[in-house]
Amino acid sequence: MSDRQQFTTTSPACELASNKSVLAESLLAKKCLPCEGGIPRLEPAEIATHLLLVPGWQVSGDNKLISRSWRARNFVSAMEQLNALAELAEAEQHHPDLHLTSYRHIRVDLWTHAIDGLSENDFILAAKINQWLQKQSIT
Ligand SMILES: C[C@H](O)[C@H](O)[C@H]1CNC2=NC(N)=NC(=O)C2=N1
């Protein structure tokens, strides 16, 4: 073994981190597929794996949707953010439930209506929402 190879070790933690970022990148590289039903819902184990790739999102107790919440600066900023999310969703042809309460608290729920559960589309859009949030330095 050459000298160089002797010192190129990675800890399991950074290996997991780099794998997660590669897999998260793969979600960002995908487009949501048209969905009119006829595909299986993601299983709890698949959901748990996908959740690792979309930090900030939580799954509901019945494994039927994922949610992310944050507080906007004010009402107008919240509405601007909701409209930006609407454009993102329209571009993907996959649409979240958008909630605005107490004038600036936003909650985004993602689920695939056609199968009344979660599909990869939900995680693709969640990853793209995370990328948008990061670019806006909102969260
Ligand atoms: C053909 C197109 O893919 C479907 O009508 C889309 C539109 N947006 C959608 N959004 C969500 N969240 N779930 C769906 O099943 C869905 N279906």
PDBQT file of the ligand as one rigid body, heavy atoms in Angstrom, charges set to zero:
ROOT
HETATM    1  C1  LIG A 201     -50.707  15.350 -13.137  1.00  0.00    +0.000 C 
HETATM    2  C2  LIG A 201     -50.133  15.949 -11.906  1.00  0.00    +0.000 C 
HETATM    3  O1  LIG A 201     -48.930  15.260 -11.599  1.00  0.00    +0.000 OA
HETATM    4  C3  LIG A 201     -51.064  15.760 -10.728  1.00  0.00    +0.000 C 
HETATM    5  O2  LIG A 201     -52.334  16.319 -10.923  1.00  0.00    +0.000 OA
HETATM    6  C4  LIG A 201     -50.412  16.342  -9.494  1.00  0.00    +0.000 C 
HETATM    7  C5  LIG A 201     -50.596  17.816  -9.269  1.00  0.00    +0.000 C 
HETATM    8  N1  LIG A 201     -50.030  18.176  -7.987  1.00  0.00    +0.000 N 
HETATM    9  C6  LIG A 201     -50.012  17.286  -6.968  1.00  0.00    +0.000 A 
HETATM   10  N2  LIG A 201     -49.588  17.656  -5.749  1.00  0.00    +0.000 NA
HETATM   11  C7  LIG A 201     -49.630  16.801  -4.715  1.00  0.00    +0.000 A 
HETATM   12  N3  LIG A 201     -49.184  17.186  -3.501  1.00  0.00    +0.000 N 
HETATM   13  N4  LIG A 201     -50.116  15.563  -4.868  1.00  0.00    +0.000 NA
HETATM   14  C8  LIG A 201     -50.558  15.086  -6.020  1.00  0.00    +0.000 A 
HETATM   15  O3  LIG A 201     -50.995  13.925  -6.111  1.00  0.00    +0.000 OA
HETATM   16  C9  LIG A 201     -50.480  15.955  -7.169  1.00  0.00    +0.000 A 
HETATM   17  N5  LIG A 201     -50.809  15.556  -8.360  1.00  0.00    +0.000 NA
ENDROOT
TORSDOF 0
